[in-house]
Amino acid sequence: MSKDILIVLFSILFLLIMQTRIYADTKLEKATFAGGCFWCMEPPFEKLEGVIEVTSGYTGGNKENPTYESYGETGHVEAVQVTYDPSKITYSELLEVFWRQIDPTDPNGQFIDRGLEYRSAIFYNNDEEKRLAEKSKEELSKSGKFGKPIVTEIIMASTFYKAEDYHQDYYKKNPIRYKFYRYNSGRDQFLKKIWGDKMETKLSKNNNEKYKKLSKDELRKKLTPLQYKVTQEEGTERPFQNEYWDNHRDGIYVDIVSGEPLFSSVDKFDSGTGWPSFTQPLEPENIIEKEDRSFFSVRTEVRSKNGDSHLGHVFDDGPEPTGLRYCMNSASLRFIPKEDLEKEGYGQYKRLFE
């Protein structure tokens, strides 16, 4: 073996060893937040770069080993414990995300969940976390975002008890039930009213790198004339003469431009309009709603977040459980049947059809 090759091999080996040592020396930290139902508090933190794990559990009580049946009687609150890499995300950034998930003016619960076991709180582990929590609370109070006093408690952390396994990643294990609960809890409606399109911070992974909008030239090459007209020029296809209005197969619908997941066949219904209609989005964070005053009327336009594609409109004349009708253009969508989800890179949605 030549001397040059040996030098290259030793250099690679040295880099691997250094990377391993750096990783091993990284000290992970934990942050604990209470914001009502812990099912709803897991997803926002799990999307953050630098967050290793998010665990649902109980804390702040006066007895050991609380259970879901007893924690409300022992003074515990539902909370999440966030394990994170401080070299990639800071405690202050976690606080920023926390405030955007709750109603910090409610002392007696959160949204549909009432009782002190659902109240909001920040549990600090040391003086620095306490200082940062108090600072962020003061800044939020001065921001004028809320018309009432900020009452979220800042409490010294105590033992955190992991909740039962069926509560962990509930939104992944039971996506339909979770979406139904979350929508009817009023949480998202409240947060959108307060934060608008800034509900999510720039810290979220949210696949922005994966789901990108293409240039005009790239779009003209990729899309059919109708797809381009609908997605880029706010056009509308003909009812009953489009690809998916009468599609009854199981699967999901993604943006034809970016590929970001938008809707599921689980929420599709026959609206009688001749366009594919859904009661709710598959991924609400991928949907942007805007006021549309074209055609001498006021409607709510629906666009994709990352692709910025015109999708259609949403109306309030839909069926239960949401009462909404997301009336979409087939030309804005690409359907992925359930049997192709894995190979297309959407394997996480197979649970919807099991």
N, C-alpha and C positions, 0 to 999 in steps of 0.2 A: 504494500500500500504506500502511495507516495506521501511525502512530507506535507504537501499542500492539503491533501484530503484529510490527513490526520488533524491538521490545524483546524479545518472547517468542522470536523466531527467534535473535537474538544470544545470549540466555541459554542456549538449548538448545545452540547451537554452542560456547559457552564451556565448558559442562559436558562435552560430548563431548571437547573438546580436553584438559581437565583429566584426564578418565578415561584417555585415551590416554597422557598423560604419566605418570600414576601407574603404569599397567601397564608402560610402557617402563622406568620407574625401578626396578621390582621386580627384585631380584637373586635368581635361582634358585640353590639350593645342591644339593649331591649328598651322599648318605650311602651307605655300602657295608656290606652285611651278608652273612655266610656262615651258612647254616643247613641244610646238607645239599643235597639235590636242589633246584636253582634253579627247577624247574617249580613246586614247592610254595611257594616263597618269593615268587613274583610276585603271586598273587591277593590276599593279605592287605594288601599295601601299595597295590595299585592301587585298592582300595576306599576309601582314605582321602581325605577332603576336603583339598585342598592339595597332593596328590601329582600331579605332571604326567606322569611317565613312570617305568616300572620296566623295567630292562634286565638280562637274564641274561648272565653272563660269567664270566671267570676272573681271579683276582688273587692276589698274594702269592707268586708263583713267582720263579724265577731265570733264566728265558729269555724272549725276546721272542716274541710272536705264537703263543701256545699254541693248540692245536685240541682238539676233543673227544676225539680219538684219543690225544693226547699230554700233555694238561695234568696228568694224574696223575703223570707221570714228571718234570715240570719244577717240582714243588713248589707248583703253583697249587691253589686251592680253587674249587669252584663258589660263586658269589656273585651277589647282585643289587645293582645300583646304582640308588638311588632319587633321582630329581630332584624337588625339592619347593620350594614357595613358603614361606619362613620366616615370612611375614606371616600365613599361614593354619594352619600346623602347625609345631610346634617339633621340634628334634632329640630332646629328651627324650621327646616323644610317640611319635616313631618308634622309640625304644629300647623303650618300653613295649610296642609292637606286636611288635617283634622277639622279645622274651623269651617271648611267648606262642605262638611258632611252633616252638620247638625243645626238645630235651632238653639243657640246659646242663651236665649232669653227665657227659656221654659224651665222652671225649677222642679216641675212635677212629672217629668217624663220626656218622651220624644215622639212627636207626631201621633200616630194612632195608639202607641203603647204608653199607657199611663201608670204611674206609680214611681216611687223613689228608686226602685231597682232599675229603672230605665233613664234616670237622669244623666246629664252629661258631666264628665269630669276628666281632668288630666292628673295622672298619678306620677309624680316625679321621684327619681331615684337619688338625686343629690342636689346640692345647692345651686349648681349651674343650671340644671334642668328647671328647677323652681324659678330661677331668675328669668330664664328665657320664656317660660310659660306665662309668668306674670306680665312680662314685657309684651308678648304677643296679644294677651288678653286686653291690655291697656290700649294697644294700637288699634285693635278691632273696635273697642268701645269708642275711640276718638274718630274712627273712620266714618261714622254716621250711617253705616250699612243697616243698622237695626234701630228701630224707634224706641226700644225698651232697653233697660239695663242688661248687661252681660252677666249672667248668674252662674255660668259654668264653674264648678269648683276646681281648685288646685290643691291636691291632697298628697301627702307623703305616701309612697307606694308601700303596700303590704303584700302578703302572700297572694300570688296569682294562681288560681286553680283552673286547670284546663277543663273545658266543658266536654260533654259526652261526644263520642266520635261522630255521631250523626249530625252534630251541629257544625263540625269543621267543614269548611268549603261547601256550605249548604247550597250556595248559588250555583255551584257546578254539579252537585249530586242531584239536585231537584230544581232544575232551571225554570220549569213551567210554574211550579208552586211559588218559587222565589219571586219571579217576575210579577205574578198575580198579587202576592203579598206586598211587594215593594210599591207597585203602582197604587194600590188601594190604601197604603199607609199615608200617602200625601207627602212623603219626603221629597221626591224629585220635583214635584210641583212647587213646593216651598223654596227649595234650593235654586230652582231656575228663576223664580221671581226675584230672589235676592242677588244671585250671582250672574244670571243670564248665561251667555255662552262661556263664561269663565268658571263654571262649576269645577272643571278639572284644571289643575295647574299645569305648567309646562314641564313639571317633573315626571309626568306619566309617560310610561313607555308607549302605551296605546297604539303601537304599530305604525306611528307616523312614517317611520323609515320604510316599512314594508308596503304601506298603502299610499302611494304618491300619485299626484295628478301629473299627467303627461303634457308635453307642449302641444300647441295647436297643430303643428305639422305631424307629430306622432299620433295625435288623436284622429286626424283625417285619414291616416294610413290604417289605423287599427279599427275604426268604427265604420259602420255602414252610414250612408247619408242620413237615414232616419235616426239612427242612434246618435249621430253628431247633432242633428237638429234638436232632438229632445234634450239631451244632456247639456249641450253647450249654448243652445239658443232658446231654451225654455219652451220647446215645442211640445205638442201633444199628439199622440198617435190615435188612430181610429179605434173606437170601442168595438169589441167583439171580433176585431180583425188584427189581433196581436198575439204574440206567442204564448203568454202565460195566463190569460184571463180565465181559461178553463183547464188549467193544469192541476191535476189532483195527486200528483206524485209526492212522496215524502222527500224533503230536502230543504236546503236553504237558498236564499237569494242574495247575491252579492252585487256590488256596484260594477257595472260593465266596464268602467274606466279604471278604477283603482283595485277592485277585488275585495274591498272591505265588506264584512258581513253586515247585512241590513235587516232582512226579514226571514221568517221561517214558515214552512207549510203548516206548522202547528197552529199558527195564528192567522192563517189564511181563511177567508170565507167568501161565499158567493154574494156579492153586494147587488147583483142585478144591473150593474152599470156597464159591464163589458170590459172593465180593467181589473187587473189583479188587486185585491183589497186585503188589508190586514188589520187586526185589532190593535196591534202594538209592534214596535220594532224588536228585532232579535237583540240588537246591541244599541241601546238608547244613546250611548256616547258617540256613535257614528252618525247620528242624525242631527241636522240643524234645521230649525224651523224659522221662517222669516215671513213677515207680512207682505202680501202680494196684492197690489191695488190695480192690477191690469184688468182689462175688460170691464171697467166701470163697476167693480165690486171689490170687496175686501175678503181675501182668502188667506190661508196659511200655507205657504209653500214649504215643501220638504226637499232638502238637499243633503248630499253626503258630506261628511265632515272633511275627510282627507282628499277625496276626489273632486269635491265641489261640483258634483253633477246635479243637475235638476232631476228630481225623481218623480214628483207629482205634488199632491196636496193632501192635507189631513182635514177631516170634517168631524163634527161631533154627533153624527147620526148613525154610528155603528152599534153593533150588538154588545152584550155583556162579554167579558167582565169589564172592559174599559169604556164602552160607549163611543169609541173612536173608530173612524174609517180612514185608514191610510190608503188612499187611492193612487196607485203607482202606475207608471208607464213600463210596459214590458221591455221597451227599447232601452231603458236605463238599467236593466237588471240582467244578470246571468244566473241561471238556475243550476245548482249542483245537487244531484240526487244523493240520497243518504249512502248508497253503496259506493259513491265516489269521493266521499268526504275525506277519507284518510289520504288517498293518493293526491288529492287536490290541495292538501295542507290545512284542512279544516276539521281534523279528527276530533277536536274537543267538542264538536257539536253532535257527535254520534249518540251521546246520552239522550238527546231529545227524542230519539226514535226507538229507544230500547224499552 
